[in-house]
């Protein structure tokens, strides 16, 4: 027989009394685990093991589930700049709720009846439910980036995302028609869409011999790489610079954009991209006359 603590761990570090009983944990075994400190009672009928994180403890204390942007962040999905804790409460929940967690982070509550219910986790909404909630909380460009990111991170399939899109608000319909599911990150989706809306031809995930996949190829002459926060670090430095050098050697300009440049200083970043693209196009004209290069043409 498995211990109460190990069963709770297997359920994601939070479990209800009913879940424990279904998995063969007796009341006596649960009492022993509580007495020994391996398990803690969060609220009546809900228990956590020592590995439960602060979000899980806050959710269980509120008799809710981690939801929306918070649920997606746990899976590595793009959620924009919002870092508040999102919790799903029963539709008819009553009583005062704290506006922030113990660290002062705002809490955003959802009371709506779930559109995509899932009983696999008592403390976490289903991936489709989280995505359905998120595209209502996010602005248009971050919502579209979130939809593509959910597929890239393998949280949902394209068909599942399409099911969520079928219930999306009207303000997102244009963006939904532009979905590609090619992006390697939410930031890449945002840059691709911003440049296309500005009138540039942008091809995503272009495979180049000797280089690999380029995130974005702008006007067939400038390769853009979008460095997400999770890719920063010394292990990537040599690899990234080697790619840039090979790209330049093939006759294309290479630009590498950081998270802050895209999300906090886009005006300056866009002007720089425009200048580099204009210079690269003039250089192509000088070298090749009026020949227009395609992404798959050898240089």
matplotlib code that plots the C-alpha trace (Angstrom):
import matplotlib.pyplot as plt

x = [0.0, 1.3, 1.7, -0.6, 2.3, 3.3, -0.3, -0.7, 2.6, 1.4, -1.7, 0.4, 1.0, -2.6, -5.5, -9.0, -10.2, -12.2, -9.2, -7.1, -9.8, -10.2, -6.5, -6.6, -5.4, -7.2, -8.3, -5.7, -2.9, -3.9, -4.0, -0.5, 0.8, -0.7, 0.7, 4.2, 4.2, 4.5, 1.1, -0.7, -4.4, -4.9, -8.7, -11.2, -11.1, -8.0, -4.4, -1.0, 2.4, 5.7, 6.3, 3.2, 4.1, 2.7, 0.2, -1.2, -1.5, -3.2, -5.6, -6.6, -7.0, -9.5, -11.3, -10.4, -8.3, -5.3, -6.6, -6.3, -2.8, -1.4, -2.3, -0.8, 2.4, 3.0, 3.1, 5.5, 2.8, 3.1, 0.9, 2.2, 3.3, 0.6, 2.0, -1.0, -2.4, -5.6, -7.9, -11.2, -13.9, -17.2, -19.8, -21.8, -18.8, -19.5, -17.4, -14.6, -11.5, -8.0, -6.9, -3.3, -1.3, 1.2, 3.9, 1.6, 0.9, -2.6, -5.2, -7.7, -10.8, -12.9, -16.4, -17.8, -19.1, -16.3, -16.7, -14.1, -14.3, -11.7, -11.6, -8.0, -6.7, -8.8, -6.5, -6.0, -8.4, -8.1, -5.7, -8.6, -10.4, -7.2, -6.8, -10.5, -10.1, -6.8, -7.9, -10.5, -8.0, -5.3, -5.2, -5.5, -1.8, -1.0, -4.1, -3.0, 0.5, -0.9, -3.0, 0.1, 2.3, -0.1, 0.5, 4.3, 4.6, 2.5, -0.1, -2.8, -3.2, -4.2, -7.6, -8.1, -7.0, -9.5, -12.2, -11.3, -11.2, -14.8, -15.9, -13.5, -14.8, -15.4, -12.4, -10.1, -11.5, -9.1, -6.1, -7.5, -7.6, -3.9, -2.9, 0.1, 1.3, 4.9, 6.3, 8.8, 7.8, 5.0, 7.4, 8.1, 4.4, 4.2, 7.1, 5.9, 2.4, 3.7, 6.0, 3.4, 0.8, 3.4, 3.6, 6.7, 6.9, 7.8, 8.4, 8.5, 10.9, 12.9, 15.3, 18.7, 21.5, 24.4, 22.4, 19.2, 15.9, 15.7, 12.9, 11.8, 13.0, 12.1, 11.9, 14.2, 17.2, 17.2, 17.0, 15.5, 16.0, 13.8, 15.6, 13.1, 13.9, 14.3, 17.0, 19.3, 22.6, 26.2, 25.3, 23.6, 26.1, 28.6, 25.8, 23.8, 26.9, 27.9, 24.5, 24.7, 28.1, 26.9, 23.8, 25.9, 28.2, 25.3, 24.6, 21.7, 21.8, 21.2, 19.4, 18.7, 15.9, 15.5, 12.3, 12.6, 13.4, 10.1, 7.8, 9.1, 10.9, 9.2, 9.3, 13.1, 13.4, 11.0, 13.0, 16.2, 14.6, 13.4, 16.8, 18.6, 16.0, 16.2, 20.1, 19.9, 17.5, 19.7, 22.7, 20.8, 19.9, 23.5, 24.7, 21.9, 20.3, 16.5, 16.6, 14.3, 15.6, 13.2, 13.7, 14.7, 17.1, 20.8, 22.8]
y = [0.0, 3.4, 6.1, 9.1, 11.4, 9.4, 9.3, 13.0, 13.6, 11.5, 13.7, 16.8, 17.5, 18.2, 15.8, 15.6, 13.0, 11.4, 11.1, 9.5, 7.0, 6.0, 5.2, 3.0, 5.5, 4.6, 7.2, 5.7, 6.1, 9.7, 10.4, 8.9, 11.1, 14.2, 13.3, 12.7, 16.0, 14.4, 15.7, 19.0, 19.7, 22.8, 23.1, 20.5, 17.6, 18.9, 17.8, 18.8, 17.2, 19.0, 19.6, 21.8, 25.2, 28.6, 28.8, 25.4, 26.3, 29.6, 27.9, 25.1, 27.6, 29.5, 26.3, 27.0, 25.7, 27.3, 28.6, 30.8, 32.4, 30.8, 27.3, 28.0, 29.4, 26.1, 24.5, 27.1, 28.7, 32.3, 34.6, 38.1, 40.3, 39.4, 37.7, 37.7, 34.5, 33.3, 31.1, 29.3, 29.3, 27.5, 29.6, 30.3, 30.7, 33.2, 35.1, 37.6, 36.7, 38.1, 40.5, 39.3, 36.3, 36.3, 37.8, 40.7, 39.3, 40.2, 37.4, 37.3, 35.2, 33.4, 32.3, 31.2, 27.7, 25.7, 25.3, 22.5, 20.6, 18.1, 15.9, 14.8, 17.4, 18.8, 21.9, 22.7, 23.5, 21.6, 22.9, 23.8, 25.6, 27.5, 28.6, 29.5, 31.8, 33.2, 34.5, 36.5, 38.0, 38.8, 41.6, 40.5, 40.0, 38.2, 36.0, 34.9, 34.3, 32.2, 30.1, 29.3, 28.7, 26.2, 24.0, 24.6, 23.6, 20.5, 21.3, 21.1, 19.9, 22.1, 20.6, 21.3, 24.9, 25.2, 24.0, 26.8, 29.3, 28.3, 29.9, 32.9, 36.5, 38.5, 40.8, 37.8, 36.5, 38.4, 37.1, 33.6, 33.7, 34.5, 31.5, 29.6, 27.3, 27.7, 29.9, 28.6, 31.1, 33.6, 36.5, 35.1, 35.2, 38.8, 40.0, 38.1, 39.7, 43.2, 43.2, 41.7, 44.3, 47.0, 45.7, 43.5, 40.0, 37.6, 33.9, 31.9, 29.0, 29.1, 26.1, 27.2, 24.7, 25.0, 27.3, 25.5, 27.1, 30.9, 32.2, 34.9, 35.9, 39.5, 40.5, 37.6, 39.5, 39.8, 36.9, 37.7, 35.6, 36.1, 35.3, 34.3, 34.7, 31.0, 30.8, 33.3, 31.9, 31.1, 27.7, 29.5, 32.2, 30.4, 28.6, 31.7, 33.7, 30.9, 30.9, 34.7, 34.4, 31.7, 33.8, 36.8, 34.6, 33.6, 37.2, 37.9, 40.3, 38.8, 40.5, 39.0, 40.5, 40.3, 40.0, 43.6, 45.0, 43.5, 44.0, 47.3, 49.2, 48.1, 51.6, 51.8, 48.1, 48.5, 51.6, 49.5, 46.6, 49.0, 50.5, 47.1, 45.8, 48.9, 48.6, 44.9, 45.4, 48.1, 45.8, 43.0, 45.4, 46.5, 42.9, 41.2, 44.1, 43.7, 40.0, 39.3, 36.5, 33.9, 32.3, 29.0, 30.4, 29.7, 32.9]
z = [0.0, -0.9, 1.8, 1.9, 1.1, -2.0, -3.3, -2.8, -4.6, -7.5, -7.8, -8.1, -4.4, -3.5, -3.0, -1.5, 0.9, -1.9, -4.1, -1.4, -0.6, -4.2, -4.3, -1.2, 1.5, 4.7, 7.3, 9.7, 7.2, 6.6, 10.3, 10.7, 7.8, 9.4, 12.8, 11.3, 9.4, 5.9, 5.0, 6.0, 6.0, 3.8, 4.5, 5.5, 3.1, 1.2, 1.9, 0.6, 0.8, 1.6, -2.2, -2.7, -4.0, -2.8, -5.6, -4.8, -1.1, -1.9, -4.2, -1.8, 1.1, -1.2, -2.1, -5.7, -8.6, -10.3, -13.5, -16.6, -17.0, -13.9, -15.1, -18.5, -17.0, -15.2, -18.6, -20.1, -22.3, -23.2, -21.0, -21.7, -18.9, -16.3, -13.3, -11.0, -9.6, -11.3, -9.4, -10.4, -7.7, -7.6, -9.4, -6.3, -3.9, -1.1, 1.4, 1.3, -0.6, -0.2, -3.0, -2.9, -1.8, 1.0, -1.3, -2.2, -5.7, -6.9, -7.1, -10.0, -9.4, -11.9, -11.0, -14.4, -14.9, -16.6, -20.4, -20.5, -17.2, -16.2, -13.0, -13.3, -10.8, -8.0, -7.8, -11.4, -14.3, -17.6, -20.2, -22.5, -19.7, -18.8, -22.5, -22.8, -19.7, -20.8, -24.2, -22.4, -19.9, -22.5, -25.1, -28.7, -29.6, -26.4, -26.7, -30.2, -29.0, -26.2, -28.6, -30.7, -27.7, -26.3, -29.3, -29.4, -25.7, -26.5, -23.9, -26.5, -30.1, -33.0, -33.0, -29.3, -29.8, -32.6, -30.3, -27.9, -30.7, -31.7, -28.4, -28.6, -28.4, -31.6, -31.0, -31.6, -34.9, -37.1, -35.1, -35.1, -38.9, -38.8, -36.6, -38.0, -35.2, -36.5, -33.8, -31.4, -28.7, -27.9, -28.5, -32.0, -32.7, -31.6, -33.7, -36.8, -36.5, -35.7, -38.8, -41.1, -40.0, -40.7, -44.3, -44.3, -45.8, -43.0, -43.3, -40.0, -39.2, -42.4, -42.7, -43.9, -44.7, -42.3, -40.0, -39.0, -38.5, -38.5, -36.3, -38.8, -42.2, -43.1, -46.8, -47.7, -46.4, -42.6, -40.2, -36.8, -33.7, -30.7, -27.5, -24.9, -21.2, -20.7, -23.3, -21.7, -20.2, -21.1, -22.6, -25.5, -26.1, -28.4, -30.3, -31.0, -32.2, -34.4, -36.0, -36.5, -38.1, -40.6, -41.4, -42.2, -44.3, -46.5, -47.3, -44.9, -42.0, -38.6, -35.7, -32.2, -30.2, -26.4, -24.5, -23.1, -26.6, -27.9, -24.9, -23.5, -26.2, -29.4, -31.0, -30.9, -31.9, -34.9, -36.1, -35.9, -37.8, -40.5, -40.9, -41.1, -43.6, -45.8, -45.8, -46.6, -49.5, -51.0, -50.7, -52.5, -55.2, -55.6, -55.7, -57.7, -59.6, -59.7, -58.9, -55.9, -53.7, -52.2, -48.8, -50.4, -53.0, -52.5, -51.8]

ax = plt.figure().add_subplot(projection="3d")
ax.plot(x, y, z, "-o")
ax.set_aspect("equal")
plt.show()
